Amino acid sequence: METTEKIKQLLEQKGWSAYRLAKESKLSESTIANIIKRNTVPSVTTLESICKGLHITMSQFFADGDLIEVTENTKELIACWNTLSEEQRKIILLLLKNMNKK
């Protein structure tokens, strides 16, 4: 998928306008409009800003499949998870699965 098409897809998934992306990315509205309407390929720096605005990494942008938003809470959760033993991980995973059923 082309870069501009991927940006359009992500905007649609999030229900965001080009204006919102510009504000979140700290880019000008004209920059975002040029990318979206004229299919202009953004520079690496601009794409990094767009990814930050979308709360994803560049790796996530180019990956196939569903995106997971990496928030500070997500980072903290992963850091804690990495310190657990295998048995503790099984218990936590079971707990989370049971919580999701309710």
N, CA, C and O atoms as CSV, one atom per row, in Angstrom:
chain,resi,resn,atom,element,x,y,z
A,1,MET,N,N,0.854,-1.182,0.000
A,1,MET,CA,C,0.000,0.000,0.000
A,1,MET,C,C,0.895,1.240,0.000
A,1,MET,O,O,1.904,1.294,0.703
A,2,GLU,N,N,0.514,2.206,-0.781
A,2,GLU,CA,C,1.272,3.453,-0.849
A,2,GLU,C,C,1.164,4.224,0.459
A,2,GLU,O,O,0.206,4.056,1.214
A,3,THR,N,N,2.142,5.061,0.714
A,3,THR,CA,C,2.189,5.846,1.948
A,3,THR,C,C,0.957,6.724,2.111
A,3,THR,O,O,0.363,6.770,3.188
A,4,THR,N,N,0.576,7.413,1.058
A,4,THR,CA,C,-0.587,8.310,1.172
A,4,THR,C,C,-1.864,7.524,1.429
A,4,THR,O,O,-2.726,7.959,2.193
A,5,GLU,N,N,-1.982,6.366,0.791
A,5,GLU,CA,C,-3.172,5.532,1.013
A,5,GLU,C,C,-3.211,5.022,2.450
A,5,GLU,O,O,-4.278,4.935,3.057
A,6,LYS,N,N,-2.044,4.686,2.987
A,6,LYS,CA,C,-1.970,4.211,4.370
A,6,LYS,C,C,-2.393,5.321,5.335
A,6,LYS,O,O,-3.105,5.057,6.304
A,7,ILE,N,N,-1.966,6.545,5.082
A,7,ILE,CA,C,-2.353,7.677,5.929
A,7,ILE,C,C,-3.867,7.862,5.876
A,7,ILE,O,O,-4.510,8.038,6.912
A,8,LYS,N,N,-4.432,7.822,4.683
A,8,LYS,CA,C,-5.889,7.960,4.534
A,8,LYS,C,C,-6.616,6.857,5.287
A,8,LYS,O,O,-7.621,7.110,5.951
A,9,GLN,N,N,-6.112,5.641,5.186
A,9,GLN,CA,C,-6.721,4.508,5.869
A,9,GLN,C,C,-6.680,4.697,7.388
A,9,GLN,O,O,-7.668,4.440,8.076
A,10,LEU,N,N,-5.551,5.140,7.897
A,10,LEU,CA,C,-5.415,5.351,9.343
A,10,LEU,C,C,-6.336,6.462,9.831
A,10,LEU,O,O,-6.911,6.364,10.915
A,11,LEU,N,N,-6.476,7.507,9.041
A,11,LEU,CA,C,-7.402,8.588,9.396
A,11,LEU,C,C,-8.827,8.062,9.462
A,11,LEU,O,O,-9.576,8.383,10.384
A,12,GLU,N,N,-9.189,7.259,8.488
A,12,GLU,CA,C,-10.541,6.691,8.461
A,12,GLU,C,C,-10.768,5.780,9.672
A,12,GLU,O,O,-11.821,5.837,10.307
A,13,GLN,N,N,-9.788,4.949,9.983
A,13,GLN,CA,C,-9.905,4.043,11.124
A,13,GLN,C,C,-10.091,4.800,12.438
A,13,GLN,O,O,-10.858,4.383,13.306
A,14,LYS,N,N,-9.385,5.908,12.567
A,14,LYS,CA,C,-9.472,6.692,13.799
A,14,LYS,C,C,-10.653,7.668,13.793
A,14,LYS,O,O,-11.014,8.227,14.828
A,15,GLY,N,N,-11.243,7.861,12.620
A,15,GLY,CA,C,-12.319,8.835,12.502
A,15,GLY,C,C,-11.817,10.267,12.594
A,15,GLY,O,O,-12.521,11.159,13.067
A,16,TRP,N,N,-10.599,10.471,12.139
A,16,TRP,CA,C,-9.962,11.782,12.208
A,16,TRP,C,C,-10.078,12.507,10.870
A,16,TRP,O,O,-10.166,11.895,9.805
A,17,SER,N,N,-10.075,13.819,10.969
A,17,SER,CA,C,-9.999,14.667,9.782
A,17,SER,C,C,-8.534,15.010,9.517
A,17,SER,O,O,-7.665,14.781,10.359
A,18,ALA,N,N,-8.281,15.557,8.341
A,18,ALA,CA,C,-6.929,16.022,8.020
A,18,ALA,C,C,-6.520,17.132,8.989
A,18,ALA,O,O,-5.357,17.236,9.377
A,19,TYR,N,N,-7.484,17.949,9.368
A,19,TYR,CA,C,-7.224,19.029,10.325
A,19,TYR,C,C,-6.728,18.461,11.656
A,19,TYR,O,O,-5.761,18.960,12.231
A,20,ARG,N,N,-7.395,17.419,12.135
A,20,ARG,CA,C,-6.999,16.812,13.414
A,20,ARG,C,C,-5.592,16.220,13.307
A,20,ARG,O,O,-4.788,16.360,14.228
A,21,LEU,N,N,-5.297,15.562,12.185
A,21,LEU,CA,C,-3.961,15.008,11.994
A,21,LEU,C,C,-2.914,16.115,12.002
A,21,LEU,O,O,-1.847,15.959,12.596
A,22,ALA,N,N,-3.211,17.215,11.353
A,22,ALA,CA,C,-2.269,18.339,11.336
A,22,ALA,C,C,-1.988,18.835,12.750
A,22,ALA,O,O,-0.837,19.079,13.109
A,23,LYS,N,N,-3.030,18.981,13.542
A,23,LYS,CA,C,-2.862,19.464,14.918
A,23,LYS,C,C,-2.090,18.459,15.772
A,23,LYS,O,O,-1.181,18.833,16.513
A,24,GLU,N,N,-2.457,17.184,15.664
A,24,GLU,CA,C,-1.801,16.136,16.457
A,24,GLU,C,C,-0.334,15.958,16.050
A,24,GLU,O,O,0.518,15.639,16.880
A,25,SER,N,N,-0.057,16.170,14.763
A,25,SER,CA,C,1.290,15.978,14.230
A,25,SER,C,C,2.153,17.232,14.331
A,25,SER,O,O,3.361,17.196,14.096
A,26,LYS,N,N,1.504,18.343,14.686
A,26,LYS,CA,C,2.192,19.639,14.743
A,26,LYS,C,C,2.765,20.025,13.369
A,26,LYS,O,O,3.859,20.577,13.251
A,27,LEU,N,N,1.966,19.704,12.336
A,27,LEU,CA,C,2.312,20.075,10.969
A,27,LEU,C,C,1.264,21.049,10.454
A,27,LEU,O,O,0.173,21.149,11.015
A,28,SER,N,N,1.591,21.757,9.399
A,28,SER,CA,C,0.618,22.694,8.840
A,28,SER,C,C,-0.494,21.933,8.125
A,28,SER,O,O,-0.296,20.825,7.628
A,29,GLU,N,N,-1.652,22.553,8.090
A,29,GLU,CA,C,-2.786,21.950,7.379
A,29,GLU,C,C,-2.463,21.772,5.899
A,29,GLU,O,O,-2.890,20.796,5.283
A,30,SER,N,N,-1.715,22.707,5.329
A,30,SER,CA,C,-1.384,22.607,3.901
A,30,SER,C,C,-0.467,21.411,3.629
A,30,SER,O,O,-0.570,20.781,2.577
A,31,THR,N,N,0.420,21.099,4.560
A,31,THR,CA,C,1.292,19.932,4.398
A,31,THR,C,C,0.457,18.657,4.334
A,31,THR,O,O,0.649,17.820,3.452
A,32,ILE,N,N,-0.468,18.521,5.274
A,32,ILE,CA,C,-1.328,17.334,5.308
A,32,ILE,C,C,-2.230,17.301,4.077
A,32,ILE,O,O,-2.428,16.242,3.483
A,33,ALA,N,N,-2.774,18.452,3.692
A,33,ALA,CA,C,-3.644,18.513,2.512
A,33,ALA,C,C,-2.886,18.099,1.253
A,33,ALA,O,O,-3.431,17.376,0.419
A,34,ASN,N,N,-1.647,18.541,1.105
A,34,ASN,CA,C,-0.845,18.161,-0.060
A,34,ASN,C,C,-0.619,16.653,-0.105
A,34,ASN,O,O,-0.658,16.045,-1.175
A,35,ILE,N,N,-0.386,16.066,1.035
A,35,ILE,CA,C,-0.158,14.629,1.090
A,35,ILE,C,C,-1.431,13.883,0.708
A,35,ILE,O,O,-1.402,12.959,-0.104
A,36,ILE,N,N,-2.538,14.292,1.300
A,36,ILE,CA,C,-3.799,13.564,1.110
A,36,ILE,C,C,-4.439,13.841,-0.249
A,36,ILE,O,O,-4.844,12.910,-0.945
A,37,LYS,N,N,-4.530,15.093,-0.622
A,37,LYS,CA,C,-5.258,15.444,-1.849
A,37,LYS,C,C,-4.425,15.314,-3.116
A,37,LYS,O,O,-4.951,14.991,-4.181
A,38,ARG,N,N,-3.138,15.564,-3.000
A,38,ARG,CA,C,-2.289,15.526,-4.189
A,38,ARG,C,C,-1.409,14.283,-4.240
A,38,ARG,O,O,-0.570,14.138,-5.130
A,39,ASN,N,N,-1.608,13.394,-3.279
A,39,ASN,CA,C,-0.815,12.168,-3.194
A,39,ASN,C,C,0.688,12.444,-3.173
A,39,ASN,O,O,1.478,11.700,-3.753
A,40,THR,N,N,1.063,13.522,-2.498
A,40,THR,CA,C,2.465,13.866,-2.335
A,40,THR,C,C,3.086,12.914,-1.329
A,40,THR,O,O,2.517,12.692,-0.260
A,41,VAL,N,N,4.222,12.358,-1.643
A,41,VAL,CA,C,4.902,11.452,-0.714
A,41,VAL,C,C,5.628,12.303,0.330
A,41,VAL,O,O,6.450,13.150,-0.020
A,42,PRO,N,N,5.323,12.078,1.614
A,42,PRO,CA,C,5.963,12.892,2.654
A,42,PRO,C,C,7.431,12.507,2.844
A,42,PRO,O,O,7.833,11.375,2.577
A,43,SER,N,N,8.208,13.465,3.306
A,43,SER,CA,C,9.605,13.170,3.652
A,43,SER,C,C,9.616,12.272,4.881
A,43,SER,O,O,8.593,12.107,5.544
A,44,VAL,N,N,10.751,11.704,5.177
A,44,VAL,CA,C,10.873,10.842,6.353
A,44,VAL,C,C,10.556,11.635,7.619
A,44,VAL,O,O,9.869,11.137,8.511
A,45,THR,N,N,11.052,12.853,7.696
A,45,THR,CA,C,10.800,13.700,8.866
A,45,THR,C,C,9.315,13.989,9.024
A,45,THR,O,O,8.783,13.933,10.133
A,46,THR,N,N,8.649,14.297,7.927
A,46,THR,CA,C,7.209,14.564,7.966
A,46,THR,C,C,6.445,13.307,8.355
A,46,THR,O,O,5.499,13.366,9.141
A,47,LEU,N,N,6.855,12.177,7.808
A,47,LEU,CA,C,6.186,10.921,8.150
A,47,LEU,C,C,6.387,10.578,9.625
A,47,LEU,O,O,5.476,10.052,10.263
A,48,GLU,N,N,7.550,10.863,10.164
A,48,GLU,CA,C,7.790,10.649,11.598
A,48,GLU,C,C,6.827,11.491,12.423
A,48,GLU,O,O,6.273,11.012,13.412
A,49,SER,N,N,6.627,12.739,12.025
A,49,SER,CA,C,5.691,13.621,12.727
A,49,SER,C,C,4.264,13.099,12.632
A,49,SER,O,O,3.506,13.148,13.601
A,50,ILE,N,N,3.911,12.602,11.458
A,50,ILE,CA,C,2.569,12.042,11.266
A,50,ILE,C,C,2.374,10.831,12.167
A,50,ILE,O,O,1.337,10.693,12.817
A,51,CYS,N,N,3.368,9.960,12.203
A,51,CYS,CA,C,3.276,8.775,13.060
A,51,CYS,C,C,3.156,9.161,14.527
A,51,CYS,O,O,2.363,8.570,15.260
A,52,LYS,N,N,3.929,10.138,14.957
A,52,LYS,CA,C,3.818,10.609,16.347
A,52,LYS,C,C,2.416,11.148,16.610
A,52,LYS,O,O,1.832,10.896,17.664
A,53,GLY,N,N,1.889,11.886,15.650
A,53,GLY,CA,C,0.536,12.420,15.783
A,53,GLY,C,C,-0.509,11.330,15.858
A,53,GLY,O,O,-1.508,11.470,16.564
A,54,LEU,N,N,-0.285,10.242,15.133
A,54,LEU,CA,C,-1.210,9.110,15.138
A,54,LEU,C,C,-0.970,8.178,16.329
A,54,LEU,O,O,-1.719,7.224,16.539
A,55,HIS,N,N,0.070,8.460,17.096
A,55,HIS,CA,C,0.451,7.654,18.267
A,55,HIS,C,C,0.853,6.241,17.873
A,55,HIS,O,O,0.492,5.267,18.534
A,56,ILE,N,N,1.612,6.147,16.774
A,56,ILE,CA,C,2.154,4.870,16.341
A,56,ILE,C,C,3.626,5.069,15.996
A,56,ILE,O,O,4.091,6.197,15.834
A,57,THR,N,N,4.345,3.966,15.886
A,57,THR,CA,C,5.738,4.043,15.469
A,57,THR,C,C,5.827,3.925,13.953
A,57,THR,O,O,4.857,3.562,13.288
A,58,MET,N,N,6.982,4.232,13.428
A,58,MET,CA,C,7.186,4.055,11.984
A,58,MET,C,C,7.072,2.574,11.635
A,58,MET,O,O,6.554,2.224,10.575
A,59,SER,N,N,7.545,1.719,12.505
A,59,SER,CA,C,7.430,0.273,12.264
A,59,SER,C,C,5.980,-0.138,12.149
A,59,SER,O,O,5.615,-0.920,11.271
A,60,GLN,N,N,5.152,0.387,13.036
A,60,GLN,CA,C,3.726,0.068,12.978
A,60,GLN,C,C,3.103,0.603,11.691
A,60,GLN,O,O,2.231,-0.037,11.103
A,61,PHE,N,N,3.550,1.766,11.261
A,61,PHE,CA,C,3.012,2.357,10.038
A,61,PHE,C,C,3.235,1.433,8.849
A,61,PHE,O,O,2.342,1.249,8.023
A,62,PHE,N,N,4.424,0.856,8.765
A,62,PHE,CA,C,4.762,0.028,7.614
A,62,PHE,C,C,4.411,-1.443,7.800
A,62,PHE,O,O,4.527,-2.230,6.861
A,63,ALA,N,N,3.984,-1.821,8.997
A,63,ALA,CA,C,3.625,-3.217,9.254
A,63,ALA,C,C,2.259,-3.532,8.665
A,63,ALA,O,O,1.396,-2.663,8.544
A,64,ASP,N,N,2.088,-4.776,8.309
A,64,ASP,CA,C,0.784,-5.240,7.858
A,64,ASP,C,C,-0.013,-5.667,9.077
A,64,ASP,O,O,0.563,-6.108,10.072
A,65,GLY,N,N,-1.324,-5.543,9.011
A,65,GLY,CA,C,-2.171,-6.002,10.104
A,65,GLY,C,C,-2.641,-4.863,10.988
A,65,GLY,O,O,-2.450,-3.687,10.679
A,66,ASP,N,N,-3.264,-5.244,12.099
A,66,ASP,CA,C,-3.842,-4.277,13.023
A,66,ASP,C,C,-2.770,-3.493,13.756
A,66,ASP,O,O,-1.692,-4.008,14.053
A,67,LEU,N,N,-3.084,-2.244,14.040
A,67,LEU,CA,C,-2.165,-1.395,14.783
A,67,LEU,C,C,-2.555,-1.344,16.248
A,67,LEU,O,O,-3.737,-1.363,16.593
A,68,ILE,N,N,-1.561,-1.281,17.093
A,68,ILE,CA,C,-1.787,-1.129,18.520
A,68,ILE,C,C,-1.185,0.204,18.928
A,68,ILE,O,O,-0.005,0.466,18.693
A,69,GLU,N,N,-1.996,1.032,19.533
A,69,GLU,CA,C,-1.522,2.338,19.970
A,69,GLU,C,C,-0.598,2.152,21.167
A,69,GLU,O,O,-0.979,1.525,22.155
A,70,VAL,N,N,0.607,2.690,21.086
A,70,VAL,CA,C,1.584,2.560,22.153
A,70,VAL,C,C,1.528,3.819,23.016
A,70,VAL,O,O,2.090,4.861,22.677
A,71,THR,N,N,0.828,3.683,24.144
A,71,THR,CA,C,0.715,4.790,25.086
A,71,THR,C,C,1.714,4.578,26.219
A,71,THR,O,O,2.378,3.543,26.284
A,72,GLU,N,N,1.815,5.544,27.095
A,72,GLU,CA,C,2.689,5.398,28.261
A,72,GLU,C,C,2.220,4.233,29.125
A,72,GLU,O,O,3.042,3.497,29.671
A,73,ASN,N,N,0.902,4.059,29.255
A,73,ASN,CA,C,0.374,2.936,30.032
A,73,ASN,C,C,0.758,1.602,29.397
A,73,ASN,O,O,1.099,0.650,30.100
A,74,THR,N,N,0.702,1.536,28.072
A,74,THR,CA,C,1.081,0.311,27.374
A,74,THR,C,C,2.557,0.007,27.606
A,74,THR,O,O,2.923,-1.140,27.864
A,75,LYS,N,N,3.395,1.019,27.514
A,75,LYS,CA,C,4.827,0.837,27.755
A,75,LYS,C,C,5.076,0.346,29.180
A,75,LYS,O,O,5.896,-0.546,29.399
A,76,GLU,N,N,4.375,0.925,30.136
A,76,GLU,CA,C,4.530,0.525,31.534
A,76,GLU,C,C,4.085,-0.926,31.729
A,76,GLU,O,O,4.741,-1.698,32.428
A,77,LEU,N,N,2.969,-1.282,31.105
A,77,LEU,CA,C,2.457,-2.645,31.199
A,77,LEU,C,C,3.467,-3.651,30.638
A,77,LEU,O,O,3.711,-4.694,31.244
A,78,ILE,N,N,4.041,-3.337,29.498
A,78,ILE,CA,C,5.030,-4.228,28.882
A,78,ILE,C,C,6.276,-4.328,29.755
A,78,ILE,O,O,6.834,-5.414,29.915
A,79,ALA,N,N,6.711,-3.222,30.311
A,79,ALA,CA,C,7.890,-3.244,31.184
A,79,ALA,C,C,7.645,-4.134,32.402
A,79,ALA,O,O,8.519,-4.907,32.795
A,80,CYS,N,N,6.460,-4.025,32.997
A,80,CYS,CA,C,6.110,-4.874,34.140
A,80,CYS,C,C,6.019,-6.336,33.717
A,80,CYS,O,O,6.517,-7.220,34.415
A,81,TRP,N,N,5.385,-6.590,32.577
A,81,TRP,CA,C,5.224,-7.945,32.058
A,81,TRP,C,C,6.586,-8.628,31.892
A,81,TRP,O,O,6.744,-9.810,32.198
A,82,ASN,N,N,7.557,-7.865,31.404
A,82,ASN,CA,C,8.888,-8.418,31.141
A,82,ASN,C,C,9.622,-8.836,32.407
A,82,ASN,O,O,10.575,-9.612,32.330
A,83,THR,N,N,9.210,-8.347,33.556
A,83,THR,CA,C,9.872,-8.699,34.815
A,83,THR,C,C,9.247,-9.929,35.478
A,83,THR,O,O,9.790,-10.448,36.453
A,84,LEU,N,N,8.110,-10.398,34.954
A,84,LEU,CA,C,7.396,-11.518,35.559
A,84,LEU,C,C,7.996,-12.859,35.148
A,84,LEU,O,O,8.586,-13.000,34.077
A,85,SER,N,N,7.827,-13.836,36.034
A,85,SER,CA,C,8.209,-15.209,35.685
A,85,SER,C,C,7.160,-15.777,34.734
A,85,SER,O,O,6.095,-15.187,34.553
A,86,GLU,N,N,7.459,-16.911,34.134
A,86,GLU,CA,C,6.514,-17.542,33.214
A,86,GLU,C,C,5.217,-17.913,33.936
A,86,GLU,O,O,4.129,-17.765,33.378
A,87,GLU,N,N,5.331,-18.385,35.153
A,87,GLU,CA,C,4.150,-18.746,35.942
A,87,GLU,C,C,3.305,-17.507,36.259
A,87,GLU,O,O,2.078,-17.556,36.174
A,88,GLN,N,N,3.949,-16.410,36.618
A,88,GLN,CA,C,3.231,-15.161,36.900
A,88,GLN,C,C,2.522,-14.654,35.648
A,88,GLN,O,O,1.401,-14.153,35.725
A,89,ARG,N,N,3.170,-14.782,34.507
A,89,ARG,CA,C,2.562,-14.348,33.244
A,89,ARG,C,C,1.297,-15.152,32.952
A,89,ARG,O,O,0.289,-14.592,32.520
A,90,LYS,N,N,1.348,-16.458,33.185
A,90,LYS,CA,C,0.175,-17.299,32.965
A,90,LYS,C,C,-0.980,-16.861,33.863
A,90,LYS,O,O,-2.127,-16.800,33.422
A,91,ILE,N,N,-0.675,-16.559,35.114
A,91,ILE,CA,C,-1.709,-16.132,36.062
A,91,ILE,C,C,-2.318,-14.803,35.637
A,91,ILE,O,O,-3.539,-14.653,35.638
A,92,ILE,N,N,-1.481,-13.840,35.274
A,92,ILE,CA,C,-1.953,-12.517,34.853
A,92,ILE,C,C,-2.786,-12.639,33.580
A,92,ILE,O,O,-3.830,-11.999,33.457
A,93,LEU,N,N,-2.333,-13.449,32.644
A,93,LEU,CA,C,-3.068,-13.626,31.400
A,93,LEU,C,C,-4.434,-14.245,31.658
A,93,LEU,O,O,-5.428,-13.829,31.061
A,94,LEU,N,N,-4.490,-15.223,32.531
A,94,LEU,CA,C,-5.770,-15.848,32.909
A,94,LEU,C,C,-6.689,-14.818,33.561
A,94,LEU,O,O,-7.882,-14.767,33.260
A,95,LEU,N,N,-6.138,-14.007,34.445
A,95,LEU,CA,C,-6.913,-12.950,35.105
A,95,LEU,C,C,-7.491,-11.972,34.067
A,95,LEU,O,O,-8.673,-11.633,34.119
A,96,LEU,N,N,-6.671,-11.535,33.151
A,96,LEU,CA,C,-7.121,-10.592,32.118
A,96,LEU,C,C,-8.212,-11.203,31.241
A,96,LEU,O,O,-9.193,-10.535,30.913
A,97,LYS,N,N,-8.048,-12.444,30.869
A,97,LYS,CA,C,-9.062,-13.110,30.043
A,97,LYS,C,C,-10.382,-13.195,30.790
A,97,LYS,O,O,-11.444,-12.975,30.207
A,98,ASN,N,N,-10.320,-13.514,32.085
A,98,ASN,CA,C,-11.540,-13.584,32.884
A,98,ASN,C,C,-12.184,-12.211,33.065
A,98,ASN,O,O,-13.410,-12.101,33.098
A,99,MET,N,N,-11.381,-11.186,33.179
A,99,MET,CA,C,-11.916,-9.824,33.326
A,99,MET,C,C,-12.626,-9.395,32.054
A,99,MET,O,O,-13.628,-8.683,32.120
A,100,ASN,N,N,-12.129,-9.813,30.900
A,100,ASN,CA,C,-12.720,-9.445,29.619
A,100,ASN,C,C,-14.046,-10.140,29.364
A,100,ASN,O,O,-14.840,-9.667,28.552
A,101,LYS,N,N,-14.301,-11.247,30.035
A,101,LYS,CA,C,-15.565,-11.976,29.856
A,101,LYS,C,C,-16.729,-11.257,30.507
A,101,LYS,O,O,-17.884,-11.469,30.137
A,102,LYS,N,N,-16.430,-10.413,31.468
A,102,LYS,CA,C,-17.498,-9.768,32.244
A,102,LYS,C,C,-17.883,-8.440,31.674
A,102,LYS,O,O,-18.766,-7.771,32.210
